[in-house]
C-alpha cells in the first residue's frame, strides 16, 4: 500500500481492497475522512485510470498558464 499525504490531500494506491477499506474506516472514525473513489486529480495533476494503465497529465495547468499570460488564443507557426 502506498499512501501520499500533502497538507489535506491524501492518495492511497493498493491492490488490496480489504486493507484500503480498513484504512478508510479508521480514518473516518478518527478524522471524518472518507474514500472518494478512483483518483481523478491530485495536486493539480489530472489522473485517468483503466484496468491496464494509469495516465497523468497537466493539460489543465498548461491552459491556465496560457490564459494567465494572454496566450490562450495563440497558434503555432509551421517551420
PDB file of N, CA, C and O in Angstrom:
ATOM      1  N   UNK A   1       0.846  -1.168   0.000  1.00  0.00           N
ATOM      2  CA  UNK A   1       0.000   0.000   0.000  1.00  0.00           C
ATOM      3  C   UNK A   1       0.894   1.234   0.000  1.00  0.00           C
ATOM      4  O   UNK A   1       1.868   1.313   0.749  1.00  0.00           O
ATOM      5  N   UNK A   2       0.549   2.187  -0.845  1.00  0.00           N
ATOM      6  CA  UNK A   2       1.264   3.455  -0.931  1.00  0.00           C
ATOM      7  C   UNK A   2       0.307   4.551  -0.495  1.00  0.00           C
ATOM      8  O   UNK A   2      -0.801   4.656  -1.020  1.00  0.00           O
ATOM      9  N   UNK A   3       0.731   5.372   0.467  1.00  0.00           N
ATOM     10  CA  UNK A   3      -0.094   6.472   0.954  1.00  0.00           C
ATOM     11  C   UNK A   3       0.705   7.757   0.796  1.00  0.00           C
ATOM     12  O   UNK A   3       1.800   7.886   1.342  1.00  0.00           O
ATOM     13  N   UNK A   4       0.154   8.709   0.047  1.00  0.00           N
ATOM     14  CA  UNK A   4       0.777  10.018  -0.125  1.00  0.00           C
ATOM     15  C   UNK A   4      -0.091  11.061   0.562  1.00  0.00           C
ATOM     16  O   UNK A   4      -1.304  11.103   0.356  1.00  0.00           O
ATOM     17  N   UNK A   5       0.533  11.900   1.378  1.00  0.00           N
ATOM     18  CA  UNK A   5      -0.201  12.953   2.073  1.00  0.00           C
ATOM     19  C   UNK A   5       0.511  14.270   1.832  1.00  0.00           C
ATOM     20  O   UNK A   5       1.715  14.386   2.058  1.00  0.00           O
ATOM     21  N   UNK A   6      -0.240  15.264   1.372  1.00  0.00           N
ATOM     22  CA  UNK A   6       0.291  16.613   1.221  1.00  0.00           C
ATOM     23  C   UNK A   6      -0.768  17.558   1.774  1.00  0.00           C
ATOM     24  O   UNK A   6      -1.813  17.753   1.154  1.00  0.00           O
ATOM     25  N   UNK A   7      -0.507  18.133   2.915  1.00  0.00           N
ATOM     26  CA  UNK A   7      -1.420  19.018   3.642  1.00  0.00           C
ATOM     27  C   UNK A   7      -2.760  18.303   3.845  1.00  0.00           C
ATOM     28  O   UNK A   7      -2.867  17.451   4.726  1.00  0.00           O
ATOM     29  N   UNK A   8      -3.779  18.631   3.049  1.00  0.00           N
ATOM     30  CA  UNK A   8      -5.080  17.975   3.220  1.00  0.00           C
ATOM     31  C   UNK A   8      -5.450  17.094   2.033  1.00  0.00           C
ATOM     32  O   UNK A   8      -6.611  16.717   1.880  1.00  0.00           O
ATOM     33  N   UNK A   9      -4.478  16.763   1.196  1.00  0.00           N
ATOM     34  CA  UNK A   9      -4.705  15.862   0.062  1.00  0.00           C
ATOM     35  C   UNK A   9      -4.079  14.505   0.374  1.00  0.00           C
ATOM     36  O   UNK A   9      -2.898  14.416   0.709  1.00  0.00           O
ATOM     37  N   UNK A  10      -4.880  13.459   0.259  1.00  0.00           N
ATOM     38  CA  UNK A  10      -4.415  12.105   0.542  1.00  0.00           C
ATOM     39  C   UNK A  10      -4.669  11.231  -0.673  1.00  0.00           C
ATOM     40  O   UNK A  10      -5.752  11.260  -1.256  1.00  0.00           O
ATOM     41  N   UNK A  11      -3.655  10.448  -1.053  1.00  0.00           N
ATOM     42  CA  UNK A  11      -3.811   9.476  -2.128  1.00  0.00           C
ATOM     43  C   UNK A  11      -3.393   8.112  -1.594  1.00  0.00           C
ATOM     44  O   UNK A  11      -2.359   7.980  -0.940  1.00  0.00           O
ATOM     45  N   UNK A  12      -4.201   7.108  -1.877  1.00  0.00           N
ATOM     46  CA  UNK A  12      -3.893   5.743  -1.467  1.00  0.00           C
ATOM     47  C   UNK A  12      -3.880   4.869  -2.710  1.00  0.00           C
ATOM     48  O   UNK A  12      -4.835   4.870  -3.486  1.00  0.00           O
ATOM     49  N   UNK A  13      -2.802   4.127  -2.897  1.00  0.00           N
ATOM     50  CA  UNK A  13      -2.700   3.185  -4.016  1.00  0.00           C
ATOM     51  C   UNK A  13      -2.461   1.796  -3.439  1.00  0.00           C
ATOM     52  O   UNK A  13      -1.517   1.575  -2.680  1.00  0.00           O
ATOM     53  N   UNK A  14      -3.331   0.867  -3.811  1.00  0.00           N
ATOM     54  CA  UNK A  14      -3.193  -0.501  -3.312  1.00  0.00           C
ATOM     55  C   UNK A  14      -3.960  -1.462  -4.204  1.00  0.00           C
ATOM     56  O   UNK A  14      -4.880  -1.068  -4.920  1.00  0.00           O
ATOM     57  N   UNK A  15      -3.575  -2.709  -4.151  1.00  0.00           N
ATOM     58  CA  UNK A  15      -4.352  -3.738  -4.838  1.00  0.00           C
ATOM     59  C   UNK A  15      -5.100  -4.608  -3.831  1.00  0.00           C
ATOM     60  O   UNK A  15      -5.669  -5.638  -4.192  1.00  0.00           O
ATOM     61  N   UNK A  16      -5.095  -4.189  -2.570  1.00  0.00           N
ATOM     62  CA  UNK A  16      -5.781  -4.919  -1.502  1.00  0.00           C
ATOM     63  C   UNK A  16      -6.974  -4.094  -1.016  1.00  0.00           C
ATOM     64  O   UNK A  16      -6.831  -3.231  -0.150  1.00  0.00           O
ATOM     65  N   UNK A  17      -8.140  -4.366  -1.576  1.00  0.00           N
ATOM     66  CA  UNK A  17      -9.342  -3.593  -1.245  1.00  0.00           C
ATOM     67  C   UNK A  17      -9.724  -3.717   0.229  1.00  0.00           C
ATOM     68  O   UNK A  17     -10.238  -2.765   0.816  1.00  0.00           O
ATOM     69  N   UNK A  18      -9.479  -4.867   0.822  1.00  0.00           N
ATOM     70  CA  UNK A  18      -9.815  -5.062   2.233  1.00  0.00           C
ATOM     71  C   UNK A  18      -8.973  -4.155   3.130  1.00  0.00           C
ATOM     72  O   UNK A  18      -9.495  -3.542   4.061  1.00  0.00           O
ATOM     73  N   UNK A  19      -7.669  -4.070   2.849  1.00  0.00           N
ATOM     74  CA  UNK A  19      -6.791  -3.187   3.623  1.00  0.00           C
ATOM     75  C   UNK A  19      -7.172  -1.720   3.415  1.00  0.00           C
ATOM     76  O   UNK A  19      -7.151  -0.930   4.359  1.00  0.00           O
ATOM     77  N   UNK A  20      -7.522  -1.358   2.173  1.00  0.00           N
ATOM     78  CA  UNK A  20      -7.929   0.022   1.901  1.00  0.00           C
ATOM     79  C   UNK A  20      -9.196   0.363   2.679  1.00  0.00           C
ATOM     80  O   UNK A  20      -9.300   1.446   3.254  1.00  0.00           O
ATOM     81  N   UNK A  21     -10.147  -0.548   2.699  1.00  0.00           N
ATOM     82  CA  UNK A  21     -11.389  -0.315   3.441  1.00  0.00           C
ATOM     83  C   UNK A  21     -11.100  -0.132   4.924  1.00  0.00           C
ATOM     84  O   UNK A  21     -11.663   0.760   5.559  1.00  0.00           O
ATOM     85  N   UNK A  22     -10.222  -0.973   5.486  1.00  0.00           N
ATOM     86  CA  UNK A  22      -9.861  -0.838   6.900  1.00  0.00           C
ATOM     87  C   UNK A  22      -9.200   0.508   7.161  1.00  0.00           C
ATOM     88  O   UNK A  22      -9.517   1.172   8.148  1.00  0.00           O
ATOM     89  N   UNK A  23      -8.286   0.915   6.289  1.00  0.00           N
ATOM     90  CA  UNK A  23      -7.621   2.206   6.445  1.00  0.00           C
ATOM     91  C   UNK A  23      -8.646   3.334   6.470  1.00  0.00           C
ATOM     92  O   UNK A  23      -8.611   4.181   7.363  1.00  0.00           O
ATOM     93  N   UNK A  24      -9.564   3.353   5.492  1.00  0.00           N
ATOM     94  CA  UNK A  24     -10.533   4.442   5.437  1.00  0.00           C
ATOM     95  C   UNK A  24     -11.563   4.366   6.558  1.00  0.00           C
ATOM     96  O   UNK A  24     -12.080   5.398   6.985  1.00  0.00           O
ATOM     97  N   UNK A  25     -11.868   3.176   7.038  1.00  0.00           N
ATOM     98  CA  UNK A  25     -12.730   3.069   8.217  1.00  0.00           C
ATOM     99  C   UNK A  25     -12.058   3.736   9.410  1.00  0.00           C
ATOM    100  O   UNK A  25     -12.698   4.477  10.156  1.00  0.00           O
ATOM    101  N   UNK A  26     -10.756   3.470   9.589  1.00  0.00           N
ATOM    102  CA  UNK A  26     -10.002   4.089  10.684  1.00  0.00           C
ATOM    103  C   UNK A  26      -9.900   5.601  10.500  1.00  0.00           C
ATOM    104  O   UNK A  26     -10.076   6.353  11.459  1.00  0.00           O
ATOM    105  N   UNK A  27      -9.615   6.056   9.269  1.00  0.00           N
ATOM    106  CA  UNK A  27      -9.518   7.496   9.007  1.00  0.00           C
ATOM    107  C   UNK A  27     -10.859   8.189   9.214  1.00  0.00           C
ATOM    108  O   UNK A  27     -10.910   9.315   9.709  1.00  0.00           O
ATOM    109  N   UNK A  28     -11.934   7.525   8.839  1.00  0.00           N
ATOM    110  CA  UNK A  28     -13.267   8.092   9.031  1.00  0.00           C
ATOM    111  C   UNK A  28     -13.583   8.221  10.516  1.00  0.00           C
ATOM    112  O   UNK A  28     -14.101   9.246  10.960  1.00  0.00           O
ATOM    113  N   UNK A  29     -13.273   7.185  11.275  1.00  0.00           N
ATOM    114  CA  UNK A  29     -13.530   7.215  12.716  1.00  0.00           C
ATOM    115  C   UNK A  29     -12.729   8.321  13.399  1.00  0.00           C
ATOM    116  O   UNK A  29     -13.260   9.054  14.233  1.00  0.00           O
ATOM    117  N   UNK A  30     -11.461   8.437  13.046  1.00  0.00           N
ATOM    118  CA  UNK A  30     -10.580   9.398  13.715  1.00  0.00           C
ATOM    119  C   UNK A  30     -10.744  10.827  13.210  1.00  0.00           C
ATOM    120  O   UNK A  30     -10.703  11.771  13.999  1.00  0.00           O
ATOM    121  N   UNK A  31     -10.934  10.995  11.879  1.00  0.00           N
ATOM    122  CA  UNK A  31     -10.877  12.337  11.305  1.00  0.00           C
ATOM    123  C   UNK A  31     -12.043  12.687  10.381  1.00  0.00           C
ATOM    124  O   UNK A  31     -12.105  13.805   9.870  1.00  0.00           O
ATOM    125  N   UNK A  32     -12.955  11.766  10.162  1.00  0.00           N
ATOM    126  CA  UNK A  32     -14.070  12.034   9.249  1.00  0.00           C
ATOM    127  C   UNK A  32     -13.668  12.012   7.785  1.00  0.00           C
ATOM    128  O   UNK A  32     -14.355  12.591   6.943  1.00  0.00           O
ATOM    129  N   UNK A  33     -12.549  11.343   7.470  1.00  0.00           N
ATOM    130  CA  UNK A  33     -12.061  11.259   6.090  1.00  0.00           C
ATOM    131  C   UNK A  33     -12.677  10.042   5.418  1.00  0.00           C
ATOM    132  O   UNK A  33     -12.630   8.936   5.957  1.00  0.00           O
ATOM    133  N   UNK A  34     -13.254  10.250   4.242  1.00  0.00           N
ATOM    134  CA  UNK A  34     -13.935   9.174   3.519  1.00  0.00           C
ATOM    135  C   UNK A  34     -13.219   8.867   2.202  1.00  0.00           C
ATOM    136  O   UNK A  34     -12.566   9.730   1.615  1.00  0.00           O
ATOM    137  N   UNK A  35     -13.355   7.625   1.756  1.00  0.00           N
ATOM    138  CA  UNK A  35     -12.842   7.207   0.450  1.00  0.00           C
ATOM    139  C   UNK A  35     -13.697   7.869  -0.623  1.00  0.00           C
ATOM    140  O   UNK A  35     -14.920   7.724  -0.615  1.00  0.00           O
ATOM    141  N   UNK A  36     -13.072   8.592  -1.543  1.00  0.00           N
ATOM    142  CA  UNK A  36     -13.810   9.291  -2.594  1.00  0.00           C
ATOM    143  C   UNK A  36     -13.722   8.572  -3.934  1.00  0.00           C
ATOM    144  O   UNK A  36     -13.981   9.173  -4.977  1.00  0.00           O
ATOM    145  N   UNK A  37     -13.364   7.308  -3.916  1.00  0.00           N
ATOM    146  CA  UNK A  37     -13.344   6.520  -5.144  1.00  0.00           C
ATOM    147  C   UNK A  37     -12.056   6.682  -5.927  1.00  0.00           C
ATOM    148  O   UNK A  37     -11.029   7.104  -5.395  1.00  0.00           O
ATOM    149  N   UNK A  38     -12.135   6.334  -7.209  1.00  0.00           N
ATOM    150  CA  UNK A  38     -10.953   6.414  -8.070  1.00  0.00           C
ATOM    151  C   UNK A  38     -10.431   7.842  -8.151  1.00  0.00           C
ATOM    152  O   UNK A  38     -11.200   8.800  -8.231  1.00  0.00           O
ATOM    153  N   UNK A  39      -9.133   7.960  -8.128  1.00  0.00           N
ATOM    154  CA  UNK A  39      -8.466   9.250  -8.207  1.00  0.00           C
ATOM    155  C   UNK A  39      -8.636   9.848  -9.595  1.00  0.00           C
ATOM    156  O   UNK A  39      -8.368   9.182 -10.595  1.00  0.00           O
ATOM    157  N   UNK A  40      -9.079  11.098  -9.666  1.00  0.00           N
ATOM    158  CA  UNK A  40      -9.180  11.801 -10.945  1.00  0.00           C
ATOM    159  C   UNK A  40      -8.264  13.015 -10.985  1.00  0.00           C
ATOM    160  O   UNK A  40      -7.939  13.517 -12.061  1.00  0.00           O
ATOM    161  N   UNK A  41      -7.844  13.491  -9.802  1.00  0.00           N
ATOM    162  CA  UNK A  41      -6.953  14.644  -9.730  1.00  0.00           C
ATOM    163  C   UNK A  41      -6.211  14.595  -8.400  1.00  0.00           C
ATOM    164  O   UNK A  41      -6.789  14.244  -7.371  1.00  0.00           O
ATOM    165  N   UNK A  42      -4.917  14.951  -8.426  1.00  0.00           N
ATOM    166  CA  UNK A  42      -4.126  15.023  -7.200  1.00  0.00           C
ATOM    167  C   UNK A  42      -3.108  16.130  -7.360  1.00  0.00           C
ATOM    168  O   UNK A  42      -2.274  16.087  -8.264  1.00  0.00           O
ATOM    169  N   UNK A  43      -3.170  17.121  -6.489  1.00  0.00           N
ATOM    170  CA  UNK A  43      -2.258  18.265  -6.506  1.00  0.00           C
ATOM    171  C   UNK A  43      -2.214  18.934  -7.879  1.00  0.00           C
ATOM    172  O   UNK A  43      -1.144  19.320  -8.347  1.00  0.00           O
ATOM    173  N   UNK A  44      -3.361  19.070  -8.516  1.00  0.00           N
ATOM    174  CA  UNK A  44      -3.442  19.734  -9.810  1.00  0.00           C
ATOM    175  C   UNK A  44      -3.095  18.860 -10.997  1.00  0.00           C
ATOM    176  O   UNK A  44      -3.157  19.319 -12.138  1.00  0.00           O
ATOM    177  N   UNK A  45      -2.733  17.620 -10.758  1.00  0.00           N
ATOM    178  CA  UNK A  45      -2.407  16.690 -11.839  1.00  0.00           C
ATOM    179  C   UNK A  45      -3.637  15.841 -12.129  1.00  0.00           C
ATOM    180  O   UNK A  45      -4.213  15.237 -11.225  1.00  0.00           O
ATOM    181  N   UNK A  46      -4.036  15.801 -13.400  1.00  0.00           N
ATOM    182  CA  UNK A  46      -5.190  15.001 -13.787  1.00  0.00           C
ATOM    183  C   UNK A  46      -4.769  13.540 -13.930  1.00  0.00           C
ATOM    184  O   UNK A  46      -3.692  13.245 -14.447  1.00  0.00           O
ATOM    185  N   UNK A  47      -5.625  12.631 -13.471  1.00  0.00           N
ATOM    186  CA  UNK A  47      -5.323  11.203 -13.464  1.00  0.00           C
ATOM    187  C   UNK A  47      -6.447  10.451 -14.167  1.00  0.00           C
ATOM    188  O   UNK A  47      -7.620  10.639 -13.842  1.00  0.00           O
ATOM    189  N   UNK A  48      -6.094   9.603 -15.126  1.00  0.00           N
ATOM    190  CA  UNK A  48      -7.063   8.737 -15.806  1.00  0.00           C
ATOM    191  C   UNK A  48      -6.619   7.295 -15.601  1.00  0.00           C
ATOM    192  O   UNK A  48      -5.451   6.962 -15.802  1.00  0.00           O
ATOM    193  N   UNK A  49      -7.557   6.442 -15.201  1.00  0.00           N
ATOM    194  CA  UNK A  49      -7.212   5.058 -14.892  1.00  0.00           C
ATOM    195  C   UNK A  49      -8.048   4.080 -15.705  1.00  0.00           C
ATOM    196  O   UNK A  49      -9.240   4.291 -15.928  1.00  0.00           O
ATOM    197  N   UNK A  50      -7.395   3.005 -16.144  1.00  0.00           N
ATOM    198  CA  UNK A  50      -8.086   1.870 -16.756  1.00  0.00           C
ATOM    199  C   UNK A  50      -7.610   0.620 -16.029  1.00  0.00           C
ATOM    200  O   UNK A  50      -6.801   0.707 -15.105  1.00  0.00           O
ATOM    201  N   UNK A  51      -8.102  -0.523 -16.435  1.00  0.00           N
ATOM    202  CA  UNK A  51      -7.630  -1.773 -15.831  1.00  0.00           C
ATOM    203  C   UNK A  51      -6.156  -2.020 -16.114  1.00  0.00           C
ATOM    204  O   UNK A  51      -5.483  -2.707 -15.345  1.00  0.00           O
ATOM    205  N   UNK A  52      -5.642  -1.459 -17.225  1.00  0.00           N
ATOM    206  CA  UNK A  52      -4.273  -1.724 -17.659  1.00  0.00           C
ATOM    207  C   UNK A  52      -3.280  -0.607 -17.390  1.00  0.00           C
ATOM    208  O   UNK A  52      -2.071  -0.837 -17.425  1.00  0.00           O
ATOM    209  N   UNK A  53      -3.772   0.611 -17.121  1.00  0.00           N
ATOM    210  CA  UNK A  53      -2.824   1.721 -17.038  1.00  0.00           C
ATOM    211  C   UNK A  53      -3.345   2.873 -16.190  1.00  0.00           C
ATOM    212  O   UNK A  53      -4.531   2.976 -15.880  1.00  0.00           O
ATOM    213  N   UNK A  54      -2.398   3.729 -15.832  1.00  0.00           N
ATOM    214  CA  UNK A  54      -2.702   4.999 -15.179  1.00  0.00           C
ATOM    215  C   UNK A  54      -1.987   6.070 -15.988  1.00  0.00           C
ATOM    216  O   UNK A  54      -0.784   5.972 -16.227  1.00  0.00           O
ATOM    217  N   UNK A  55      -2.725   7.094 -16.410  1.00  0.00           N
ATOM    218  CA  UNK A  55      -2.155   8.180 -17.198  1.00  0.00           C
ATOM    219  C   UNK A  55      -2.312   9.477 -16.420  1.00  0.00           C
ATOM    220  O   UNK A  55      -3.387   9.766 -15.892  1.00  0.00           O
ATOM    221  N   UNK A  56      -1.234  10.261 -16.350  1.00  0.00           N
ATOM    222  CA  UNK A  56      -1.311  11.558 -15.681  1.00  0.00           C
ATOM    223  C   UNK A  56      -0.942  12.645 -16.678  1.00  0.00           C
ATOM    224  O   UNK A  56      -0.132  12.428 -17.579  1.00  0.00           O
ATOM    225  N   UNK A  57      -1.549  13.823 -16.506  1.00  0.00           N
ATOM    226  CA  UNK A  57      -1.195  14.957 -17.354  1.00  0.00           C
ATOM    227  C   UNK A  57      -1.497  16.253 -16.631  1.00  0.00           C
ATOM    228  O   UNK A  57      -2.217  16.277 -15.633  1.00  0.00           O
ATOM    229  N   UNK A  58      -0.935  17.326 -17.151  1.00  0.00           N
ATOM    230  CA  UNK A  58      -1.137  18.652 -16.579  1.00  0.00           C
ATOM    231  C   UNK A  58      -1.680  19.617 -17.627  1.00  0.00           C
ATOM    232  O   UNK A  58      -1.333  20.798 -17.620  1.00  0.00           O
ATOM    233  N   UNK A  59      -2.529  19.126 -18.526  1.00  0.00           N
ATOM    234  CA  UNK A  59      -3.044  19.992 -19.587  1.00  0.00           C
ATOM    235  C   UNK A  59      -3.879  21.140 -19.025  1.00  0.00           C
ATOM    236  O   UNK A  59      -3.825  22.251 -19.552  1.00  0.00           O
ATOM    237  N   UNK A  60      -4.642  20.896 -17.975  1.00  0.00           N
ATOM    238  CA  UNK A  60      -5.429  21.973 -17.357  1.00  0.00           C
ATOM    239  C   UNK A  60      -4.494  23.061 -16.827  1.00  0.00           C
ATOM    240  O   UNK A  60      -4.751  24.250 -17.015  1.00  0.00           O
ATOM    241  N   UNK A  61      -3.419  22.655 -16.171  1.00  0.00           N
ATOM    242  CA  UNK A  61      -2.438  23.596 -15.643  1.00  0.00           C
ATOM    243  C   UNK A  61      -1.788  24.394 -16.777  1.00  0.00           C
ATOM    244  O   UNK A  61      -1.601  25.605 -16.655  1.00  0.00           O
ATOM    245  N   UNK A  62      -1.446  23.723 -17.870  1.00  0.00           N
ATOM    246  CA  UNK A  62      -0.838  24.404 -19.020  1.00  0.00           C
ATOM    247  C   UNK A  62      -1.801  25.432 -19.606  1.00  0.00           C
ATOM    248  O   UNK A  62      -1.389  26.543 -19.942  1.00  0.00           O
ATOM    249  N   UNK A  63      -3.087  25.070 -19.733  1.00  0.00           N
ATOM    250  CA  UNK A  63      -4.084  26.028 -20.240  1.00  0.00           C
ATOM    251  C   UNK A  63      -4.200  27.241 -19.329  1.00  0.00           C
ATOM    252  O   UNK A  63      -4.315  28.370 -19.807  1.00  0.00           O
ATOM    253  N   UNK A  64      -4.170  27.013 -18.015  1.00  0.00           N
ATOM    254  CA  UNK A  64      -4.257  28.124 -17.062  1.00  0.00           C
ATOM    255  C   UNK A  64      -3.066  29.066 -17.203  1.00  0.00           C
ATOM    256  O   UNK A  64      -3.228  30.282 -17.108  1.00  0.00           O
ATOM    257  N   UNK A  65      -1.878  28.522 -17.427  1.00  0.00           N
ATOM    258  CA  UNK A  65      -0.693  29.365 -17.627  1.00  0.00           C
ATOM    259  C   UNK A  65      -0.855  30.194 -18.894  1.00  0.00           C
ATOM    260  O   UNK A  65      -0.581  31.395 -18.883  1.00  0.00           O
ATOM    261  N   UNK A  66      -1.297  29.570 -19.989  1.00  0.00           N
ATOM    262  CA  UNK A  66      -1.508  30.301 -21.240  1.00  0.00           C
ATOM    263  C   UNK A  66      -2.525  31.414 -21.059  1.00  0.00           C
ATOM    264  O   UNK A  66      -2.326  32.521 -21.561  1.00  0.00           O
ATOM    265  N   UNK A  67      -3.613  31.138 -20.348  1.00  0.00           N
ATOM    266  CA  UNK A  67      -4.629  32.163 -20.112  1.00  0.00           C
ATOM    267  C   UNK A  67      -4.085  33.292 -19.254  1.00  0.00           C
ATOM    268  O   UNK A  67      -4.359  34.461 -19.524  1.00  0.00           O
ATOM    269  N   UNK A  68      -3.323  32.961 -18.228  1.00  0.00           N
ATOM    270  CA  UNK A  68      -2.754  33.968 -17.335  1.00  0.00           C
ATOM    271  C   UNK A  68      -1.892  34.966 -18.099  1.00  0.00           C
ATOM    272  O   UNK A  68      -1.922  36.161 -17.807  1.00  0.00           O
ATOM    273  N   UNK A  69      -1.128  34.488 -19.072  1.00  0.00           N
ATOM    274  CA  UNK A  69      -0.215  35.356 -19.807  1.00  0.00           C
ATOM    275  C   UNK A  69      -0.756  35.790 -21.162  1.00  0.00           C
ATOM    276  O   UNK A  69      -0.012  36.321 -21.987  1.00  0.00           O
ATOM    277  N   UNK A  70      -2.057  35.566 -21.396  1.00  0.00           N
ATOM    278  CA  UNK A  70      -2.700  36.063 -22.608  1.00  0.00           C
ATOM    279  C   UNK A  70      -2.383  35.293 -23.873  1.00  0.00           C
ATOM    280  O   UNK A  70      -2.476  35.850 -24.967  1.00  0.00           O
ATOM    281  N   UNK A  71      -2.014  34.040 -23.757  1.00  0.00           N
ATOM    282  CA  UNK A  71      -1.668  33.246 -24.932  1.00  0.00           C
ATOM    283  C   UNK A  71      -2.674  32.134 -25.229  1.00  0.00           C
ATOM    284  O   UNK A  71      -2.366  31.216 -25.989  1.00  0.00           O
ATOM    285  N   UNK A  72      -3.862  32.202 -24.647  1.00  0.00           N
ATOM    286  CA  UNK A  72      -4.813  31.103 -24.821  1.00  0.00           C
ATOM    287  C   UNK A  72      -5.324  30.985 -26.253  1.00  0.00           C
ATOM    288  O   UNK A  72      -5.797  29.920 -26.648  1.00  0.00           O
ATOM    289  N   UNK A  73      -5.238  32.058 -27.036  1.00  0.00           N
ATOM    290  CA  UNK A  73      -5.688  32.019 -28.430  1.00  0.00           C
ATOM    291  C   UNK A  73      -4.519  31.964 -29.417  1.00  0.00           C
ATOM    292  O   UNK A  73      -4.722  32.085 -30.625  1.00  0.00           O
ATOM    293  N   UNK A  74      -3.306  31.784 -28.911  1.00  0.00           N
ATOM    294  CA  UNK A  74      -2.119  31.756 -29.774  1.00  0.00           C
ATOM    295  C   UNK A  74      -2.093  30.483 -30.618  1.00  0.00           C
ATOM    296  O   UNK A  74      -2.626  29.450 -30.216  1.00  0.00           O
ATOM    297  N   UNK A  75      -1.471  30.569 -31.784  1.00  0.00           N
ATOM    298  CA  UNK A  75      -1.328  29.426 -32.689  1.00  0.00           C
ATOM    299  C   UNK A  75       0.144  29.236 -33.012  1.00  0.00           C
ATOM    300  O   UNK A  75       0.900  30.205 -33.072  1.00  0.00           O
ATOM    301  N   UNK A  76       0.549  28.003 -33.218  1.00  0.00           N
ATOM    302  CA  UNK A  76       1.938  27.746 -33.580  1.00  0.00           C
ATOM    303  C   UNK A  76       2.148  28.068 -35.053  1.00  0.00           C
ATOM    304  O   UNK A  76       1.205  28.060 -35.844  1.00  0.00           O
ATOM    305  N   UNK A  77       3.382  28.350 -35.403  1.00  0.00           N
ATOM    306  CA  UNK A  77       3.757  28.638 -36.789  1.00  0.00           C
ATOM    307  C   UNK A  77       4.491  27.431 -37.346  1.00  0.00           C
ATOM    308  O   UNK A  77       5.296  26.822 -36.641  1.00  0.00           O
ATOM    309  N   UNK A  78       4.232  27.073 -38.591  1.00  0.00           N
ATOM    310  CA  UNK A  78       4.971  25.950 -39.184  1.00  0.00           C
ATOM    311  C   UNK A  78       6.444  26.303 -39.349  1.00  0.00           C
ATOM    312  O   UNK A  78       6.803  27.475 -39.470  1.00  0.00           O
ATOM    313  N   UNK A  79       7.289  25.283 -39.351  1.00  0.00           N
ATOM    314  CA  UNK A  79       8.742  25.500 -39.521  1.00  0.00           C
ATOM    315  C   UNK A  79       9.062  25.975 -40.912  1.00  0.00           C
ATOM    316  O   UNK A  79      10.228  26.207 -41.232  1.00  0.00           O
TER     317      UNK A  79
END
